[in-house]
Amino acid sequence: MSAAAALIVLRADPGVSVTELGRRVGLTQSAAVRMVAGLEREALVERRRTVGGVHAGEAIPVRRRKIHGPAGRP
Protein backbone atom coordinates (compact mmCIF):
# COMPACT_ATOMS: atom_id res chain seq x y z
CA MET A 1 0.00 0.00 0.00
CA SER A 2 2.82 2.44 0.79
CA ALA A 3 4.32 1.98 -2.68
CA ALA A 4 1.03 2.95 -4.34
CA ALA A 5 0.72 5.96 -2.06
CA ALA A 6 4.31 6.92 -2.85
CA LEU A 7 3.62 6.84 -6.58
CA ILE A 8 0.61 9.11 -6.05
CA VAL A 9 2.76 11.55 -4.05
CA LEU A 10 5.48 11.48 -6.72
CA ARG A 11 2.95 12.13 -9.46
CA ALA A 12 1.78 15.24 -7.60
CA ASP A 13 5.23 16.35 -6.42
CA PRO A 14 8.05 14.92 -8.59
CA GLY A 15 11.47 15.42 -7.06
CA VAL A 16 10.39 15.21 -3.43
CA SER A 17 13.17 13.87 -1.20
CA VAL A 18 13.04 10.25 -0.15
CA THR A 19 12.86 11.37 3.48
CA GLU A 20 9.89 13.66 2.77
CA LEU A 21 8.24 10.97 0.66
CA GLY A 22 8.48 8.57 3.59
CA ARG A 23 7.02 11.15 5.95
CA ARG A 24 4.05 11.71 3.65
CA VAL A 25 3.24 8.01 3.36
CA GLY A 26 3.94 7.17 7.01
CA LEU A 27 7.30 5.42 6.74
CA THR A 28 10.58 5.93 8.53
CA GLN A 29 13.45 7.29 6.46
CA SER A 30 15.13 3.89 6.24
CA ALA A 31 11.87 2.17 5.22
CA ALA A 32 11.30 4.86 2.59
CA VAL A 33 14.79 4.26 1.16
CA ARG A 34 14.05 0.52 0.89
CA MET A 35 10.66 1.18 -0.72
CA VAL A 36 12.14 3.59 -3.27
CA ALA A 37 14.90 1.08 -4.04
CA GLY A 38 12.20 -1.49 -4.82
CA LEU A 39 10.32 0.95 -7.03
CA GLU A 40 13.59 1.77 -8.76
CA ARG A 41 14.26 -1.94 -9.42
CA GLU A 42 10.80 -2.11 -11.01
CA ALA A 43 11.73 0.92 -13.16
CA LEU A 44 8.84 2.94 -11.73
CA VAL A 45 10.98 5.70 -10.24
CA GLU A 46 14.44 7.11 -10.76
CA ARG A 47 16.51 8.18 -7.79
CA ARG A 48 18.80 11.19 -8.14
CA ARG A 49 21.26 12.48 -5.60
CA THR A 50 20.73 16.04 -4.44
CA VAL A 51 23.46 18.65 -4.25
CA GLY A 52 24.61 19.19 -0.69
CA GLY A 53 23.88 15.64 0.42
CA VAL A 54 21.26 16.70 2.95
CA HIS A 55 18.62 14.32 1.62
CA ALA A 56 18.96 10.64 0.86
CA GLY A 57 18.02 11.55 -2.69
CA GLU A 58 14.97 12.50 -4.64
CA ALA A 59 12.65 10.21 -6.49
CA ILE A 60 10.77 10.97 -9.66
CA PRO A 61 8.30 8.81 -11.54
CA VAL A 62 9.82 7.60 -14.80
CA ARG A 63 6.95 5.98 -16.65
CA ARG A 64 3.39 4.84 -16.40
CA ARG A 65 2.61 1.17 -16.25
CA LYS A 66 -0.84 -0.09 -17.12
CA ILE A 67 -2.35 -2.11 -14.35
CA HIS A 68 -4.83 -4.66 -15.57
CA GLY A 69 -7.71 -6.09 -13.63
CA PRO A 70 -9.09 -9.60 -13.96
CA ALA A 71 -8.80 -11.20 -17.41
CA GLY A 72 -6.44 -8.44 -18.57
CA ARG A 73 -9.08 -5.71 -18.55
CA PRO A 74 -7.82 -2.20 -17.69
Backbone as CSV, one residue per row, in Angstrom:
resi,resn,N_x,N_y,N_z,CA_x,CA_y,CA_z,C_x,C_y,C_z
1,MET,0.819,-1.194,0.000,0.000,0.000,0.000,0.862,1.256,0.000
2,SER,1.963,1.267,0.737,2.818,2.441,0.791,3.415,2.772,-0.568
3,ALA,3.739,1.742,-1.358,4.317,1.981,-2.680,3.318,2.701,-3.575
4,ALA,2.068,2.287,-3.536,1.033,2.946,-4.337,0.859,4.391,-3.886
5,ALA,0.844,4.606,-2.586,0.716,5.963,-2.056,1.927,6.802,-2.463
6,ALA,3.102,6.200,-2.450,4.311,6.918,-2.846,4.237,7.350,-4.304
7,LEU,3.742,6.483,-5.166,3.619,6.837,-6.582,2.627,7.983,-6.778
8,ILE,1.581,8.011,-5.982,0.611,9.109,-6.049,1.279,10.414,-5.611
9,VAL,2.046,10.358,-4.524,2.758,11.548,-4.050,3.740,12.031,-5.112
10,LEU,4.481,11.102,-5.714,5.475,11.481,-6.717,4.832,12.059,-7.965
11,ARG,3.664,11.583,-8.293,2.948,12.127,-9.457,2.585,13.592,-9.198
12,ALA,2.184,13.881,-7.959,1.780,15.239,-7.597,2.982,16.146,-7.317
13,ASP,4.079,15.557,-6.842,5.235,16.351,-6.422,6.535,15.650,-6.839
14,PRO,6.820,15.583,-8.147,8.050,14.918,-8.587,9.274,15.615,-8.009
15,GLY,10.244,14.845,-7.606,11.466,15.419,-7.064,11.474,15.582,-5.561
16,VAL,10.413,15.147,-4.886,10.388,15.212,-3.428,11.508,14.316,-2.888
17,SER,12.099,14.700,-1.770,13.171,13.875,-1.201,12.600,12.553,-0.699
18,VAL,13.468,11.563,-0.634,13.043,10.253,-0.145,12.566,10.369,1.300
19,THR,13.258,11.170,2.080,12.861,11.371,3.478,11.462,11.982,3.564
20,GLU,11.208,13.013,2.773,9.894,13.661,2.765,8.831,12.719,2.223
21,LEU,9.175,11.950,1.208,8.238,10.968,0.661,7.824,9.981,1.744
22,GLY,8.784,9.486,2.486,8.482,8.568,3.589,7.573,9.203,4.621
23,ARG,7.859,10.452,4.968,7.016,11.149,5.953,5.581,11.236,5.472
24,ARG,5.405,11.551,4.196,4.051,11.711,3.652,3.263,10.412,3.592
25,VAL,3.967,9.290,3.452,3.238,8.012,3.363,3.328,7.202,4.655
26,GLY,3.922,7.805,5.685,3.936,7.171,7.005,5.024,6.139,7.208
27,LEU,6.186,6.338,6.577,7.305,5.418,6.739,8.482,6.140,7.376
28,THR,9.331,5.373,8.046,10.579,5.935,8.533,11.471,6.212,7.333
29,GLN,12.530,6.970,7.550,13.449,7.292,6.462,14.065,6.024,5.881
30,SER,14.489,5.106,6.742,15.129,3.888,6.238,14.136,3.010,5.476
31,ALA,12.897,2.942,5.939,11.875,2.171,5.224,11.557,2.820,3.878
32,ALA,11.561,4.148,3.848,11.303,4.858,2.591,12.418,4.588,1.584
33,VAL,13.658,4.560,2.043,14.786,4.258,1.158,14.625,2.868,0.561
34,ARG,14.254,1.892,1.386,14.052,0.520,0.890,12.903,0.466,-0.109
35,MET,11.809,1.178,0.186,10.664,1.185,-0.715,11.044,1.801,-2.061
36,VAL,11.733,2.929,-2.033,12.137,3.591,-3.271,13.108,2.702,-4.049
37,ALA,13.982,2.002,-3.357,14.902,1.081,-4.037,14.112,-0.007,-4.780
38,GLY,13.049,-0.503,-4.161,12.200,-1.495,-4.819,11.492,-0.919,-6.035
39,LEU,10.980,0.298,-5.902,10.320,0.954,-7.033,11.316,1.239,-8.153
40,GLU,12.550,1.524,-7.765,13.591,1.767,-8.761,13.936,0.466,-9.504
41,ARG,14.010,-0.644,-8.778,14.256,-1.945,-9.418,13.167,-2.289,-10.421
42,GLU,11.944,-1.872,-10.118,10.801,-2.113,-11.012,10.714,-1.070,-12.127
43,ALA,11.667,-0.158,-12.157,11.734,0.919,-13.159,10.516,1.838,-13.110
44,LEU,9.973,2.029,-11.909,8.838,2.936,-11.732,9.276,4.321,-11.292
45,VAL,10.432,4.412,-10.648,10.982,5.703,-10.244,12.468,5.722,-10.566
46,GLU,13.013,6.921,-10.586,14.443,7.109,-10.758,14.931,7.929,-9.584
47,ARG,15.971,7.461,-8.951,16.514,8.177,-7.792,17.683,9.025,-8.255
48,ARG,17.703,10.276,-7.817,18.796,11.195,-8.141,19.349,11.764,-6.843
49,ARG,20.627,11.877,-6.779,21.260,12.483,-5.596,21.093,13.989,-5.653
50,THR,20.872,14.594,-4.490,20.727,16.043,-4.441,22.062,16.689,-4.117
51,VAL,22.246,17.905,-4.543,23.464,18.653,-4.250,23.436,19.031,-2.778
52,GLY,24.536,18.857,-2.101,24.609,19.191,-0.685,24.499,17.970,0.203
53,GLY,23.947,16.899,-0.314,23.884,15.635,0.419,23.009,15.652,1.657
54,VAL,22.113,16.627,1.780,21.257,16.701,2.951,20.207,15.588,2.919
55,HIS,19.659,15.332,1.764,18.622,14.322,1.623,19.223,13.013,1.141
56,ALA,18.507,11.940,1.344,18.956,10.635,0.857,18.880,10.592,-0.660
57,GLY,18.201,11.503,-1.246,18.016,11.546,-2.693,16.606,11.988,-2.989
58,GLU,16.334,12.171,-4.251,14.974,12.502,-4.638,14.497,11.410,-5.567
59,ALA,13.217,11.238,-5.632,12.650,10.210,-6.490,11.660,10.860,-7.436
60,ILE,11.716,10.456,-8.675,10.773,10.972,-9.660,10.165,9.803,-10.402
61,PRO,8.897,9.895,-10.756,8.303,8.814,-11.542,8.915,8.819,-12.934
62,VAL,9.185,7.638,-13.496,9.822,7.602,-14.803,8.893,7.143,-15.919
63,ARG,7.872,6.392,-15.605,6.946,5.980,-16.653,5.660,5.461,-16.027
64,ARG,4.656,5.413,-16.838,3.392,4.845,-16.398,3.368,3.381,-16.773
65,ARG,2.779,2.588,-15.961,2.610,1.173,-16.252,1.117,0.875,-16.142
66,LYS,0.568,0.275,-17.179,-0.839,-0.089,-17.121,-1.027,-1.214,-16.142
67,ILE,-2.009,-1.065,-15.307,-2.351,-2.111,-14.353,-3.669,-2.707,-14.819
68,HIS,-3.640,-3.983,-15.055,-4.828,-4.657,-15.571,-5.565,-5.365,-14.441
69,GLY,-6.868,-5.362,-14.562,-7.712,-6.087,-13.629,-7.861,-7.528,-14.074
70,PRO,-8.861,-8.205,-13.599,-9.095,-9.603,-13.962,-9.225,-9.758,-15.486
71,ALA,-8.708,-10.845,-15.990,-8.799,-11.198,-17.411,-8.149,-10.145,-18.301
72,GLY,-7.185,-9.402,-17.764,-6.442,-8.443,-18.569,-7.188,-7.177,-18.910
73,ARG,-8.317,-6.930,-18.272,-9.084,-5.710,-18.549,-8.496,-4.546,-17.758
74,PRO,-8.347,-3.382,-18.407,-7.824,-2.201,-17.685,-8.786,-1.697,-16.641
